[in-house]
Structure formats: structure tokens, C-alpha cells
Amino acid sequence: MHFRNRRPYPASTHRPRTVPPREPDTPTDFRLAPAAAAAWTAAALATRLPAEEAAAGGALLAGAGLTLGLLCVAYRGRAAAALLIPLLLPLAAGCLVTLAAAGSLARFTAGPVDEVAQAKAFVTVILRPSSDAAPVRADYGEARYVLRAIVAAGSSSGRSFTAASPVVVFGDGQWKRIGRGDTVRSMGRLRPPDRPGREVAVFLPAAPPVVEPARGAEDYTRDLRHEFSSRALARGAGDGGLLPGMAIGDRSVLDDRLGEAMKTTGLTHLTAVSGTNCSYVLAFVFLAARAARLPRPAAAGAALVALSAFVFLVRPEPSVLRAAVMGAIGIFAVLTGRGRMSLPLLFLAVIVLLAADPWLHASYAFLLSVSATAGLVLIGPLLASRFAAALPVWAARLLAVPVAAQLACTPLLVMLQPSLSVYAVPANLAAAPVVPFVTIAGMLAVAAIAVWPPAAEPLLAAGQLGSGWVATVARVGSVAPFAQVPWLPGVPGAVLAAVLSLLIVLGVVAAVRLRREARPRRAFVRYGSAALCLVAGCALGAAGVVLLEPRAGRPAGWVVAGCDVGQGDAFVVHTGPGRALVIDAGPDPGAVDECLSDLAVTVVDLLVVSHLHEDHYGGAAGVFEGRQVKELRYSSGEPTLPRGLSSLARAAGLEPARIAAGDVGQAGGVKWEALWPPGPRTGPGSGPSTGAGYGSENDASAVLLVEIPGPARQATVLFTGDIEQEASQRLLSGHPELALTGVDILKVAHHGARNGGTAIIDALQPGLALISSGEGNDYGHPHPQVVADLRRQSVYAARTDQLGTFTVSLGADGLEVRPLAD
């Protein structure tokens, strides 16, 4: 046999060839982007128009689209088609969303609900809830619950009607177990909503609800949810009731402090059903079906069936449906790297969801969902491929999800709250490995409860191992140094955050790619690019922080501040970095503006004008100066606001709302409840809905009970405005729980005047009293008798006429008062 003499290759050529991994598809298919933008614009415009005008706009767009289509047929040349055809899709999307909005508006306003709400009249209504009742406050007095519902029928002034109008319901504890699928009959008052949205009215019940419980699947899934949450809470595993939220979106048993910790560390999305939950359900069922050797179409079908069952369990509300759609698209992009296909699907999903609910365009939840999905689609596969240079593929893809989503959502998050969660990405990375485990363990536990309840216990225990880890991450991260840093508010802050996110992505991509480069020259360029991006990102981050970093002398750790505004009132409650709740504005705009600047307040979550005396509202312009004021509420015995205050609100795009007993709210971790003035029909001598009839403008003062969280303890503060002695006695008799629990801090009424009385001081026995009055004022405030009574009860009085502007801090050893000048 003859063999060909083979010459071996030189040793120098025996080098294995390095083949770089295949790059992910670059998502460059933006052909549906103009259509999605047109749909969003149409939704924003149509929902602000009457139904007839929205329908006319839809018809106009339809006519324009038809004309354009005929032109394309008439001029078949390539140039004409290339020019005209791209305009057809945006017109069609805009027409679809506009007509959908017009149809919804016509349906919502078909009955007299809107008219009755404008008259603030009493009605008897039949409600069909579209959401479960959620608690809004349960700390003082009777718990209150909010739910969304459709008014199906009712009667007002002896006239019966049918309708299909969405409303928001605020009820007491009797509404706690009411939820989707029930039919409720109740009597109460309708009033206009405080802000624009799909709901045409707010329903305030005045009688117990008569409930016809849901039947069939709705009732069965509700019982499953309740049993799951009860079993998880009964175990007392130390996860703060987090498992029900992570697994089935039930936040009713979540510990409030843990909720705040998760907000601080950027983990709030794990306390409710999101695209993450839906993604893991899809991925688990799909991979399990593939492991069982089912073909891809059958596995995909099984995954969709499982997702449908999951959505029905956690309630098929708009937010859940949106999360299911977005989560499915996002995980498809990351797991397969098919960015080119996922981007058109994202734009299509936006169009379909806006057509189904045009009011989503103004929802921050929808914006965040779209942003997170866009981050997964655009940069998720890219980050996954880069991380794969140092990690297994499955780990790289898993870690790419929270990083991409967090970077994409950061610009919107700083719009909601001008601060950065420094540990958001590390916290999400730490939590990410257990999230799919918790989701699947929770779903299997629900199935076990339905089939054989004893089998649910080990699954609950397994799920709480993961939820306990997430709770630990949140608690540790929330108390770490600089857990949240202040950031520029509004659009400038969002732009700065977007640039920072982009630079981080470029820096990470360039740095990781260096390991694949063989040429020193190219490596040098890559190292230089990575370093430049990271340095620029750090510089921008520092700029965003420094611009809001408190100057030397600015207080840290304060919870309440009394502003020295002369003879008047202006108090500030800290609600977050650069944010505050402001109660009254004093007589001088310059004084309150200087005080808020010294306190580094750039966003006012709520401005409350306790009553319409000049020494309480005259300085309101200083509150608005250079700041974002998100809400304005007031109390008064007068029928209208002064022109100056109305002009300020109108210029800021605010609709001032009267405040009355029973109103509640929350800003950051601070909760407030209005205890006075009484509303209509609330005891003898109370005035009508305009606020008249209180005896004096002083007695029309809003009295707020504020609860402030702290690192070691909580504090309660009662702000009393200028309420006088007789009204304060009625307040105490109407709220006997105040005397039982007392308050930590009391704002002494009417600057310490004698007509404010001392009964409320004697009844509440505060630990600290706040008095705001001008030094050497002509009124003799505070009155010696009031000062003597405080001294007799060993209550320290922090006074602006003695201390100037002062702050109150909350620590383990008690309350600490410091002059701001210190």
C-alpha cells in the first residue's frame, strides 16, 4: 500500500483558531416604532376629549388612511410606494386607538354617573368590582379600603338608570373581602375624581354593602389565594409576608417596614405580579415540556396555557395582563437572543394594549413595563453575551435580566422619586437567583392546596427560604450607607439618569469584550473606551448627587422642621431624599422658600393650607419657587380660594382639593389622616360641603394626624392649625382614640394663643410641643398660661421665636430638637 508523504505543518502554525461566540441579533427592526408612537400620541389626545370629538378624530384618521391607500394604488411606482406606504401603519394605529378611546368614553359616560358626581349627590348603586379591595390605611381609627368597580345600575333622586361607568370606591372595613366577580349594592355619595383618568367618579359609601358573592371560578380562585396567604403567614417564617406577594401578587399581608425597605433597594417589583413572574412561569413550563420531549409548538402551547391559568389566579386585571404580555416578550428576547423578532413584537404589544385600554399611556406602571421590556430586548441579549465570557450561559442570561431592566427603568424611577437606589442592581442580582425558585414553588403550593393540602407545607417552606432571602437583602440594603442618594428632579434628572445608564452599558460591554481581543492595539483602544465610559459615568453620577447634596450646615436625619416665617405657621415633614410634606406656608414667600432651600427640599409631595388666613397661606409662592408641588389641599369656611393661591395652583397644573375628616394619604413612608374639619352631616353645627358654618375660619382649620417611620421607632404628630378651644373639644370627643394613644409631637394650636385652650394638651400629653410665632409679636403669642401648662406637664416647647428654624430628629433615645443654624 502506498501512502502519500505528508509534510507536517510547521509548529508555529499549530495554533488553535479562536472563534468568538456568535453575537446576538442586533435589534434594528424599528419599522413599527412610528406606529407605536402614533398609538401613544392618539391615546394621550383622545382620552382628554369628549367622546364625540374623539370619534370625529378617529373618523378623520380613517379618512386620511383610506385616501393614502387609494393614492398608493393609483401611483404604483416604487418612489410613491416608498414615500406613502410607511405612513399607512401610523395612521392605522392612531385610528385604532382613537376609535377605541371614543367607544370607551361613550360607554363610560352613557349614564348619569358623571352628572351626579358633579353635583356630589347621593345615589344607590349596583357595583361590579374589577379589582380586589386593597387597604389604604389601618393605623388609626377604622381601616379603609380602595377598589375599582363598574357602576352597572343605580338610582338617584328617585330616577333609576343603567350605566357602565368605572369608579373608584373608598370603603371601611366592611369592604375588606369584596373583590372581582362580586355584585355589590350600596348607598353613598359620588364626587368627581381628583385627577384625570378612566374613572369618571369616586364613590364614598354611606351604608354597609350588600354583597352577592362571586360564583364559579372567581370564587374558587379567591379562596385559593386566601388559603395560600393564610398558610404562608401562619408559618411565621420571618419573610414579613413576602411570599404571597412574590408568588401570587397578594400584598395584603406584607409588613409595612419590609415594603419600605424593598422600595429603598429597588425590589418593589417583586412584591407584586410583574413580567418577571410571568416570564418564569412561561420558562419553567416550556423547559419542562421540552425535557419531556414535547415538540416546540406543543411546549409553547403548554406554556401559554400555564400562563393563562397563572393570570387568572392572580386576577386578570389590566396591570396583570400587561405584565403577562410584556414578560413573555422580554423573556423570549433574553432566552433566545432573537432581538430582531422581539422588537416588532414589543411595538405591536404597545399598540394592542393601548387599543384595549387607552388610559395606559399615562400610567407609570405601563411606562416602566415598556421600558423594562425594551431594556431586555435591546440590551438584554447583548449583556448576556458579554457576561457569558466569564459565566455559564444560563447564569449570564439570568443576571442580564435585572441589570438590563434596572438600567432601562432608572430614568423613569427618578421622575417618580428624585433619588437613586444605590444598591438596586446589586440587590436585584442577589435576589435574582431565588425569584424563579419562589415563583415556581409558590405556584406548585397553590396547586397542592387545590389537590392535596398537606403537600403544600414543604412547598411553602421551600418558597419561604427564597422569600426570606429576598427580605434579608432588602433589609440589609435599606440600612446600608447611602442606600438612597438625592438626584435632580423632573426631566433634567431623567435625562441625566438615561445618559448614566447608557454609559454604564457601553463601559460594561467594552470592558468584557476585551477578553476576546488578541491584538494589543485593539485591546488598548478597548481598554481606553471602557475606562472613558466608566469615568464619565462616575462623573455624571457624582454630578447628579452633588447638585442635590446638602450644603454644610444642612440637617441630616430630621423628620419634622418648623420654619421661622415670622408670625405665622409653616411646618415641614420629611418624606424622602429632597422631598417633603408642607403644612402651611406662613405670610412671607421669601422666608418659606429660604427654609425649604436650607432643608434641601426640591419636591413637595403635598402642600396643605390648613385654613385661609394670610399668616398660613400668604407665602405659598415661596413653596412653588423652583420646586415641583405634586398636590395642593386646603380647608376653609370660605366658598372659594383666594385669587393668588388659585393662580399658583393653575400655573403648576394642580387642581386644589378641599380636605375634610376621613381623608387619608401617604408620601414615601409618611402616612397622614385628616381628623378635622368634619364633613357634611357630621355632628351639630358642622357646615355644608363648602366648609361654611364652623363658627370661625380658625375652626375650619385642617387637623392632620401624621405617622412618621424611623430607624428605631415611629412618631406621631398632630398638626392643629388655628383650631380654637370649643372645636378642639369636639375633635377629642369625636376621636377618643387620641386620648388613649396620645401623640409624640403636638403642634400647639393658634401659635399658642389662649383661645386654643389647654384641653388638647392635657388629653394628649405629648412628648414635644411645637409653637410657631414671630419674635416680639404684638399678639402676645404664645400665651403665658399655655406655656405654663406645658411646663407643668414637663413638655418641652420648641418655639420658632426662640430657636428660629429648627428640626426634630427621631432616634432610639427619643426626640431631639436642633436649631437649623447649628
Stockholm file with secondary structure:
# STOCKHOLM 1.0

chainA/1-822         MHFRNRRPYPASTHRPRTVPPREPDTPTDFRLAPAAAAAWTAAALATRLPAEEAAAGGALLAGAGLTLGLLCVAYRGRAAAALLIPLLLPLAAGCLVTLAAAGSLARFTAGPVDEVAQAKAFVTVILRPSSDAAPVRADYGEARYVLRAIVAAGSSSGRSFTAASPVVVFGDGQWKRIGRGDTVRSMGRLRPPDRPGREVAVFLPAAPPVVEPARGAEDYTRDLRHEFSSRALARGAGDGGLLPGMAIGDRSVLDDRLGEAMKTTGLTHLTAVSGTNCSYVLAFVFLAARAARLPRPAAAGAALVALSAFVFLVRPEPSVLRAAVMGAIGIFAVLTGRGRMSLPLLFLAVIVLLAADPWLHASYAFLLSVSATAGLVLIGPLLASRFAAALPVWAARLLAVPVAAQLACTPLLVMLQPSLSVYAVPANLAAAPVVPFVTIAGMLAVAAIAVWPPAAEPLLAAGQLGSGWVATVARVGSVAPFAQVPWLPGVPGAVLAAVLSLLIVLGVVAAVRLRREARPRRAFVRYGSAALCLVAGCALGAAGVVLLEPRAGRPAGWVVAGCDVGQGDAFVVHTGPGRALVIDAGPDPGAVDECLSDLAVTVVDLLVVSHLHEDHYGGAAGVFEGRQVKELRYSSGEPTLPRGLSSLARAAGLEPARIAAGDVGQAGGVKWEALWPPGPRTGPGSGPSTGAGYGSENDASAVLLVEIPGPARQATVLFTGDIEQEASQRLLSGHPELALTGVDILKVAHHGARNGGTAIIDALQPGLALISSGEGNDYGHPHPQVVADLRRQSVYAARTDQLGTFTVSLGADGLEVRPLAD
#=GR chainA/1-822 SS CCCCCCCCCCGGGCCCCCCCCCCCCCCCCCTTHHHHHHHHHHHHHHTTSCHHHHHHHHHHHHHHHHHHHHHHHHCCSHHHHHHHHHHHHHHHHHHHHHHHHHHHHHHHTSSSHHHHHHHTCEEEEEEEESSCCEEEECSSSSCEEEEEEEEEEEEETTEEEEEEEEEEEEECGGGTTCCTTCEEEEEEEEECCSSCSSCCEEEEECSCCEEECCCTHHHHHHHHHHHHHHHHHHHCCSSTTHHHHHHHCCCTTCCHHHHHHHHHTTCGGGGSCCHHHHHHHHHHHHHHHHHTTCCHHHHHHHHHHHHHHHHHHHCCCHHHHHHHHHHHHHHHHHHHCCHHHHHHHHHHHHHHHHHHCGGGGGCHHHHHHHHHHHHHHHTHHHHHHHHTTTSCHHHHHHHHHHHHHHHHHHHHHHHHSSEEETTHHHHHHHHGGGHHHHHHHHHHHHHHHHHCGGGHHHHHHHHHHHHHHHHHHHHHHHHSTTSEEECCCHHHHHHHHHHHHHHHHHHHHHHHHGGGCCCHHHHHHHHHHHHHHHHHHHHHHHHHHHTTSCCTTCCSSEEEEECCCSSSCCEEEEEETTEEEEECCCSCHHHHHHHHHHTTCCEEEEEEECSSCHHHHTTHHHHHTTSEECCEEECCSSSSCCHHHHHHHHHTTCCCEECCTTCEEEETTEEEEEEESCCTTSSTTCCCTTCCCSSSTGGGCCEEEEEECCSSCCEEEEECTTCCHHHHHHHHHHCHHHHHHCCSEEECGGGGCGGGCSHHHHHHCCSEEEECCCTTCTTCCSCHHHHHHHHHTTCEEEEHHHHSSEEEEEETTEEEEEETTC
#=GC SS_cons         CCCCCCCCCCGGGCCCCCCCCCCCCCCCCCTTHHHHHHHHHHHHHHTTSCHHHHHHHHHHHHHHHHHHHHHHHHCCSHHHHHHHHHHHHHHHHHHHHHHHHHHHHHHHTSSSHHHHHHHTCEEEEEEEESSCCEEEECSSSSCEEEEEEEEEEEEETTEEEEEEEEEEEEECGGGTTCCTTCEEEEEEEEECCSSCSSCCEEEEECSCCEEECCCTHHHHHHHHHHHHHHHHHHHCCSSTTHHHHHHHCCCTTCCHHHHHHHHHTTCGGGGSCCHHHHHHHHHHHHHHHHHTTCCHHHHHHHHHHHHHHHHHHHCCCHHHHHHHHHHHHHHHHHHHCCHHHHHHHHHHHHHHHHHHCGGGGGCHHHHHHHHHHHHHHHTHHHHHHHHTTTSCHHHHHHHHHHHHHHHHHHHHHHHHSSEEETTHHHHHHHHGGGHHHHHHHHHHHHHHHHHCGGGHHHHHHHHHHHHHHHHHHHHHHHHSTTSEEECCCHHHHHHHHHHHHHHHHHHHHHHHHGGGCCCHHHHHHHHHHHHHHHHHHHHHHHHHHHTTSCCTTCCSSEEEEECCCSSSCCEEEEEETTEEEEECCCSCHHHHHHHHHHTTCCEEEEEEECSSCHHHHTTHHHHHTTSEECCEEECCSSSSCCHHHHHHHHHTTCCCEECCTTCEEEETTEEEEEEESCCTTSSTTCCCTTCCCSSSTGGGCCEEEEEECCSSCCEEEEECTTCCHHHHHHHHHHCHHHHHHCCSEEECGGGGCGGGCSHHHHHHCCSEEEECCCTTCTTCCSCHHHHHHHHHTTCEEEEHHHHSSEEEEEETTEEEEEETTC
//
